[in-house]
């Protein structure tokens, strides 16, 4: 809808909106991380995707804990009171990350990364059915464009 203000307006919004900019940076960093994940998986002997994922998560946890304890004075209480939800979330994240690492370890990183981007389709569907969120027409169009791009990549590779 912001294209009415100019062809480059949607791109300008990405840099004016702090959250959109943070997400754009996150996606760019994730591109590098996927390549390093492939290197880490290949560096294990014998090649072990789950071990590489485990070590990466341990580094993330111990890297983030000091920050979390500094920012959230009652972090332990928050974890304890939400243990059921956090456990369920952890199980889903472990399954998702394990499957993703197995795919990266045995496939083409570029194609696997493109497939990862289809998560927006599932996020839209789940948020619609679980929270009754109604995505904008532009969001649906963009999602369909991304899925079409994935199909084209698959057919050309």
C-alpha positions in Angstrom: 0.0 0.0 0.0 3.0 2.3 0.6 4.0 2.0 -3.1 1.4 4.7 -3.9 3.8 7.1 -2.3 6.6 6.0 -4.6 8.2 2.8 -6.0 11.0 2.9 -3.4 8.8 3.7 -0.4 8.5 0.1 0.8 12.3 -0.1 1.0 12.5 3.3 2.8 10.0 2.0 5.4 12.3 -0.9 6.2 15.0 1.6 7.3 12.7 4.0 9.1 10.8 1.3 11.1 13.2 0.1 13.8 11.5 -3.4 14.2 11.5 -3.9 10.4 15.2 -3.0 10.3 16.0 -5.3 13.1 14.2 -8.1 11.3 16.1 -7.3 8.1 19.4 -7.5 9.9 18.3 -10.8 11.5 17.5 -12.3 8.2 20.9 -11.1 6.8 22.8 -12.6 9.7 20.8 -15.8 9.4 22.2 -16.2 5.9 25.8 -16.1 7.2 24.8 -18.4 10.1 23.5 -21.0 7.7 26.8 -21.1 5.9 28.7 -21.4 9.2 26.3 -24.1 10.3 27.3 -26.1 7.2 31.0 -25.6 8.0 30.4 -26.6 11.7 28.6 -29.8 10.7 31.3 -30.7 8.2 34.0 -30.0 10.9 32.6 -32.7 13.3 34.3 -36.1 12.9 32.3 -38.2 12.2 29.9 -35.7 10.7 27.2 -35.2 13.3 24.5 -32.5 12.8 22.9 -32.9 16.2 26.2 -32.4 18.0 26.9 -29.2 16.0 23.4 -28.0 16.9 23.9 -28.8 20.6 27.2 -27.0 20.8 25.7 -23.9 19.0 22.8 -23.8 21.4 25.1 -24.2 24.4 27.2 -21.2 23.2 24.0 -19.2 22.7 22.7 -20.1 26.1 25.9 -19.2 28.0 26.3 -16.1 25.8 22.8 -14.8 26.6 22.5 -15.8 30.3 24.5 -12.9 31.7 22.5 -10.4 29.6 19.2 -12.0 30.7 20.1 -12.1 34.4 21.2 -8.4 34.1 18.0 -7.3 32.4 15.5 -9.5 34.2 16.1 -9.5 38.0 13.5 -12.2 38.6 14.4 -14.4 35.6 14.5 -17.7 37.6 11.0 -17.0 39.0 9.7 -16.2 35.5 11.2 -19.5 34.2 9.8 -21.5 37.0 6.2 -20.0 36.8 6.2 -20.6 33.0 8.0 -24.0 33.0 5.2 -25.9 31.2 5.0 -23.4 28.3 8.7 -23.1 28.1 9.2 -26.9 28.1 6.6 -27.3 25.3 8.3 -24.4 23.3 11.7 -26.0 23.9 10.5 -29.4 22.6 9.1 -27.8 19.4 12.2 -25.7 18.9 14.5 -28.7 19.4 12.6 -30.7 16.8 12.5 -27.8 14.4 16.2 -27.0 14.8 17.2 -30.6 14.6 15.4 -31.1 11.3 16.8 -27.9 10.0 20.3 -28.9 10.8 19.9 -32.3 9.3 18.7 -30.5 6.1 21.6 -28.1 6.1 24.1 -30.9 6.7 22.9 -33.0 3.8 21.7 -30.4 1.3 22.5 -27.3 -0.6 22.6 -24.4 1.9 21.1 -21.9 -0.6 18.0 -24.0 -1.4 17.6 -25.0 2.3 17.7 -21.3 3.3 15.1 -20.5 0.7 12.9 -23.2 2.1 13.4 -21.8 5.6 11.9 -18.6 4.4 8.6 -20.3 3.8 8.0 -20.2 7.5 6.1 -17.0 6.9 3.4 -19.0 5.2 3.0 -21.2 8.3 3.2 -18.2 10.6 0.4 -16.5 8.7 -1.7 -19.7 8.7 -1.2 -20.4 12.4 -1.7 -16.8 13.5 -4.9 -16.7 11.4 -6.3 -19.9 12.9 -5.0 -19.5 16.5 -5.2 -15.8 17.1 -7.7 -14.7 14.4 -5.1 -12.4 12.9 -6.1 -11.2 9.4 -3.0 -10.5 7.3 -3.1 -7.6 4.8 -3.5 -8.3 1.2 0.1 -7.1 0.5 1.3 -9.7 3.1 -0.6 -12.5 1.3 0.7 -11.4 -2.1 4.3 -11.2 -0.8 4.0 -14.7 0.8 2.6 -16.1 -2.5 5.5 -14.5 -4.4 8.0 -16.1 -2.0 6.4 -19.5 -2.4 6.4 -19.1 -6.2 10.1 -18.2 -6.1 10.8 -21.3 -4.1 8.9 -23.4 -6.6 10.9 -21.8 -9.5 14.2 -22.5 -7.6 13.2 -26.1 -7.1 12.3 -26.7 -10.7 15.6 -25.0 -11.9 17.9 -26.9 -9.6 
